[in-house]
Amino acid sequence: MSVKVFGHKSPDTDATASALVWSWYMNEKGIATKAYVLGTPNTETLFVLKYWGFEVPEILTAVSSEDKVVIVDTNNPAELFDNINEAQIIQIIDHHKLIGGIETPAPIDICIKPLASSASVMYTMMTTEEINAMPKEIKGLMLSCVLSDTLEFRSPTTTEKDKQIAALLADQLDIDMNAYAVKMFEAKSDVSHFSDEELIKMDSKKYEVGGKKYRISVLETTAPNIILDRKDSILSSISTVKNDEELDEVLLFVIDILKEEATLFIPNDTVKDIASTSFNTAPTSDLVVLPGIVSRKKQIIPALG
């Protein structure tokens, strides 16, 4: 039975492409693997996969005690299967803070580094010879992960190492990094055909902060009005998702990539208080603009803590 490689639920570019990259790498090492996703990838990810010639990985719906798995781009049990600890986890590769809750019957290989993407972490785990030998398509996936998770180096999660990795990959691919990033972000912004609930859950993570259960959703776009023009129906859907999932709150941030700012939806007084306390602002309507806020990991979640 091959090893299953996958990232988190609500798969983005890094979760999807990193699973493909590491599956390729393990196969090259003689370990049979297959990459999966835990849901339908977003529009940017679909563009990336098509651009570099990959099919969308099969959606994995369950794991069992018989499965050997590698987890990428998360170490948070809330973003995985409820029974993830029953699987035979053999490796975790991530770039997020250590959450806790994953248990294994034996020691495993874990690599978590303070870089902007899981693909960046993988790059540092490979030798120069292995990197040079990578097929163009795999290098393209890695570059896409770095550009996506850094918002083309606009995010405060960006490190000099991420920039160096991206530059080296782009040089080897002979690709105009800026022009390619523009295409990626245009694809990410094409969300008009998604339902309100799909938008809320598209790039979303569940977190417990101070004993409160949140779904923290981020929509990164170069065309925020496509989403903001649906304000009233989205506000209603936020309440529906909150009640259906028995959450304390749903926080939806629309990130304007070009202006480098976030717009937070304010569906009720509790979220209004959160905006005031955590982001030092005084909302006067059901939307509030937060200048300079672009990163869930580096800015939003720490502010809530």
matplotlib code that plots the C-alpha trace (Angstrom):
import matplotlib.pyplot as plt

x = [0.0, 1.4, 1.9, -0.8, 0.6, -1.9, -2.3, -5.2, -8.9, -9.9, -6.8, -4.9, -1.9, 0.7, -1.3, -2.0, 1.2, 3.5, 1.7, 2.5, 6.1, 6.8, 5.1, 7.4, 10.4, 9.5, 8.9, 12.3, 13.7, 12.0, 9.0, 5.7, 3.4, 0.3, -0.7, -4.3, -6.3, -8.9, -11.4, -11.8, -8.8, -9.4, -9.3, -5.6, -4.6, -6.6, -4.8, -1.4, -2.0, -3.2, -0.3, 2.3, 0.5, -0.9, -4.3, -6.2, -5.3, -8.0, -10.0, -9.3, -12.4, -11.1, -8.1, -7.7, -5.2, -4.0, -2.9, 0.7, 0.5, 2.6, 1.1, 2.2, 1.3, -0.4, 0.1, -3.4, -5.7, -8.7, -7.7, -7.5, -9.6, -11.2, -9.5, -6.1, -4.3, -5.4, -3.4, 0.3, 1.7, 5.3, 6.2, 5.0, 6.4, 5.0, 5.6, 2.9, 3.2, 3.0, -0.6, -0.5, -2.9, -1.4, -0.2, 1.8, 2.7, 6.4, 8.8, 8.4, 10.2, 9.0, 10.3, 8.7, 10.6, 9.7, 9.4, 6.5, 5.5, 5.8, 7.5, 10.2, 10.7, 10.9, 13.5, 15.8, 15.4, 16.8, 20.4, 21.6, 21.9, 18.3, 17.0, 18.9, 17.5, 13.9, 11.7, 10.5, 7.0, 8.0, 10.0, 7.0, 4.8, 7.4, 7.7, 3.9, 3.7, 6.2, 4.5, 1.0, 1.8, 3.9, 1.5, 4.5, 6.6, 3.9, 3.1, 5.1, 5.6, 8.1, 11.7, 14.9, 15.2, 11.8, 12.9, 16.1, 14.3, 11.8, 14.5, 16.6, 13.5, 12.4, 15.9, 16.0, 12.5, 13.4, 10.1, 9.0, 8.0, 5.9, 4.0, 3.3, 2.2, -0.3, -1.8, -2.0, -3.7, -6.1, -7.2, -7.6, -9.8, -12.2, -14.8, -18.0, -19.5, -19.0, -21.9, -21.6, -21.0, -18.3, -16.5, -16.6, -15.1, -12.7, -9.5, -10.6, -9.1, -10.7, -8.9, -9.6, -8.5, -9.0, -11.5, -13.5, -14.0, -13.5, -13.5, -11.0, -11.6, -9.3, -10.0, -7.0, -7.9, -7.0, -10.7, -12.2, -15.5, -16.5, -16.9, -17.8, -20.7, -22.3, -22.0, -25.6, -25.9, -22.5, -23.3, -26.4, -24.4, -21.8, -24.5, -25.7, -22.2, -21.7, -24.9, -24.5, -21.0, -21.7, -18.9, -18.4, -17.7, -16.8, -14.3, -14.1, -11.3, -11.1, -7.4, -6.8, -3.4, -2.6, -3.6, -2.2, -5.2, -8.0, -11.7, -13.4, -17.1, -18.9, -22.1, -22.7, -21.7, -19.3, -17.2, -17.4, -15.8, -13.2, -12.3, -12.0, -10.0, -7.7, -7.2, -7.5, -10.3, -13.8, -16.2, -19.1, -20.7, -20.8, -17.4, -14.2, -10.9, -7.7, -4.7, -1.6, -3.3, -2.6, -1.5, -3.7, -0.7, 1.5, -1.1, -4.7, -4.3, -1.7, -3.9, -6.8, -4.6]
y = [0.0, 3.4, 6.2, 8.9, 12.5, 15.3, 18.8, 20.4, 20.7, 23.7, 23.0, 26.0, 26.1, 25.2, 22.3, 20.9, 21.5, 20.6, 17.2, 16.6, 17.8, 15.6, 12.6, 13.0, 13.3, 10.2, 8.2, 9.2, 7.8, 4.5, 5.0, 4.4, 7.4, 9.1, 12.8, 13.6, 16.7, 16.9, 19.0, 20.9, 23.3, 27.0, 28.7, 29.8, 26.2, 24.9, 27.4, 26.3, 22.6, 23.2, 25.5, 23.0, 20.0, 18.2, 16.7, 17.6, 15.0, 12.6, 13.8, 11.6, 11.2, 9.0, 7.4, 4.2, 2.5, 0.7, 3.9, 5.3, 9.1, 12.2, 15.4, 18.7, 22.3, 21.7, 20.1, 21.1, 18.1, 20.4, 20.8, 17.0, 13.9, 13.5, 10.1, 11.3, 9.8, 6.4, 6.6, 5.7, 9.2, 8.8, 12.5, 16.1, 19.0, 22.4, 26.1, 27.0, 27.2, 24.0, 23.4, 20.0, 17.2, 14.9, 11.7, 8.8, 5.4, 5.8, 8.6, 10.2, 12.6, 16.2, 19.3, 22.7, 25.8, 29.6, 30.0, 31.3, 28.0, 24.3, 24.1, 26.4, 24.0, 21.1, 23.0, 23.3, 19.5, 18.7, 18.7, 21.0, 18.0, 16.9, 20.4, 20.7, 17.3, 18.2, 18.3, 21.7, 20.9, 20.2, 23.4, 25.2, 23.9, 24.9, 28.4, 28.7, 27.8, 30.4, 33.2, 32.2, 32.1, 35.3, 37.1, 37.7, 38.8, 41.3, 39.1, 39.7, 35.9, 36.3, 35.7, 36.3, 32.6, 32.5, 35.2, 33.4, 30.1, 31.8, 33.7, 30.5, 28.5, 31.3, 31.5, 27.8, 27.9, 31.0, 32.5, 36.1, 35.8, 39.0, 38.1, 34.6, 35.9, 38.2, 35.3, 33.3, 36.2, 36.8, 33.2, 33.4, 36.4, 34.6, 33.6, 35.0, 31.5, 30.3, 30.4, 32.5, 29.5, 28.2, 31.5, 31.5, 28.0, 28.3, 29.4, 28.8, 27.4, 26.5, 27.7, 27.8, 31.1, 31.8, 29.0, 30.3, 28.3, 30.4, 29.7, 32.2, 32.7, 34.7, 35.5, 36.9, 38.8, 41.6, 42.3, 42.6, 44.2, 40.9, 39.7, 43.0, 43.6, 40.5, 41.8, 41.4, 37.8, 36.9, 38.4, 36.2, 33.1, 33.8, 33.5, 30.3, 28.7, 29.8, 28.2, 25.0, 24.4, 25.5, 28.0, 31.1, 33.2, 33.2, 35.9, 36.6, 38.8, 39.9, 40.6, 43.2, 42.0, 45.2, 47.6, 45.4, 45.7, 43.5, 44.1, 42.3, 41.5, 42.6, 40.4, 41.1, 43.1, 40.4, 40.6, 44.4, 44.1, 41.7, 44.2, 47.0, 45.0, 43.0, 45.5, 48.8, 50.1, 51.4, 49.8, 52.0, 49.7, 46.0, 46.2, 47.6, 48.1, 47.1, 48.7, 46.5, 43.3, 40.6, 37.5, 35.1, 33.4, 36.4, 39.1, 38.0, 35.0, 36.6, 39.7, 37.4, 35.6]
z = [0.0, -1.0, 1.4, 1.3, 1.2, 1.8, 3.3, 5.2, 4.5, 2.2, 0.2, -1.2, -3.5, -0.9, 0.6, -2.8, -4.7, -1.7, -1.5, -5.1, -4.7, -1.7, -3.3, -6.3, -4.0, -2.0, -5.2, -6.4, -3.2, -3.9, -1.5, -3.2, -2.5, -3.9, -3.4, -2.3, -1.4, 1.4, -0.6, -3.9, -4.4, -5.0, -8.4, -8.0, -7.3, -10.3, -12.5, -11.1, -11.6, -15.2, -16.0, -15.0, -16.4, -13.4, -12.8, -9.7, -7.1, -5.9, -2.9, 0.1, 2.3, 5.1, 6.7, 8.8, 11.0, 7.8, 6.2, 6.2, 5.8, 5.4, 6.4, 4.7, 5.4, 8.7, 12.1, 13.3, 14.0, 13.4, 9.8, 9.3, 9.7, 13.2, 13.5, 12.1, 15.2, 14.1, 10.9, 10.8, 10.5, 9.3, 8.6, 9.0, 7.0, 7.9, 8.3, 10.9, 14.6, 16.6, 17.6, 19.4, 19.5, 16.9, 18.6, 17.1, 18.5, 17.6, 16.8, 13.4, 11.1, 11.7, 10.0, 10.8, 9.9, 10.1, 6.3, 4.3, 2.6, 3.0, -0.4, 1.0, 3.8, 1.4, -0.7, 2.3, 2.9, -0.5, -1.7, -4.5, -6.8, -6.0, -6.7, -10.0, -11.0, -10.4, -13.4, -14.6, -13.6, -10.0, -9.8, -11.1, -8.3, -5.7, -7.1, -7.2, -3.5, -2.5, -4.6, -3.3, 0.4, 0.3, -1.9, -4.2, -1.1, 0.2, 3.2, 6.5, 6.5, 3.7, 4.6, 2.7, 2.2, 0.5, -1.8, -2.6, -3.3, -5.6, -7.5, -8.0, -9.2, -11.5, -13.0, -13.6, -15.1, -17.2, -16.1, -15.4, -11.8, -11.6, -14.8, -13.6, -10.1, -11.8, -13.6, -10.4, -8.5, -11.4, -11.2, -7.4, -7.9, -10.2, -7.5, -8.9, -9.5, -5.9, -3.4, -0.3, 1.9, -0.5, -0.3, 3.4, 3.6, 0.5, 2.4, 5.9, 9.1, 12.4, 15.5, 19.2, 20.7, 24.4, 24.7, 21.7, 18.5, 15.4, 11.7, 10.3, 6.6, 4.2, 0.6, -1.2, -4.3, -6.8, -7.3, -3.9, -5.1, -6.6, -3.0, -1.3, -3.7, -2.2, 1.4, 2.5, 1.4, 2.7, 6.1, 6.3, 5.3, 7.9, 10.6, 9.0, 9.0, 12.6, 13.7, 11.6, 12.9, 16.5, 16.4, 18.6, 15.5, 11.8, 10.9, 7.2, 5.9, 2.2, 1.5, -1.3, -2.6, -4.5, -1.7, 1.0, 3.3, 4.6, 4.9, 7.8, 7.7, 10.8, 11.1, 14.8, 17.9, 19.1, 15.9, 16.2, 19.6, 18.3, 15.6, 18.1, 20.6, 18.3, 15.5, 17.3, 15.0, 15.6, 13.0, 12.1, 9.6, 8.7, 7.0, 8.3, 6.5, 8.2, 6.5, 6.3, 7.3, 4.8, 6.7, 8.8, 10.3, 11.1, 11.8, 12.3, 14.6, 16.8, 17.2, 18.3, 20.9]

ax = plt.figure().add_subplot(projection="3d")
ax.plot(x, y, z, "-o")
ax.set_aspect("equal")
plt.show()
